[in-house]
Amino acid sequence: MDVFLFTPEQIISMLREAEIRLSQGEKVKGICRGLGITEQTYYRWRKDYGGMKLSQARRLKELERENGRLNEAVAELRLDKLILKEALKESIKHRQT
């Protein structure tokens, strides 16, 4: 199965189109078929992006990327801390003997 990646702008545009078509009485299944997405994708997008403006979606993506970078930094610092603790234990052990 092919995987397509949509930008937040494209997703919001598709959701707006879906809202219009829903208000005109069209069924979700038909709308999703017309947009080329599954119903599961539609509902996930609606949960994640529903009611958002483009600027808000861009900001959300920026924050998610920043959060990922910060989580990596925290993981690296934890590893450094564990290494230093272990080195300190070894150093203390050698001094006592």
Secondary structure by P-SEA (a helix, b strand, c coil): cbbbbbcaaaaaaaaaaaaaaaaacccaaaaaaaacccaaaaaaaaaacccccaaaaaaaaaaaaaaaaaaaaaaaaaaaaaaaaaaaaaaaaaaac
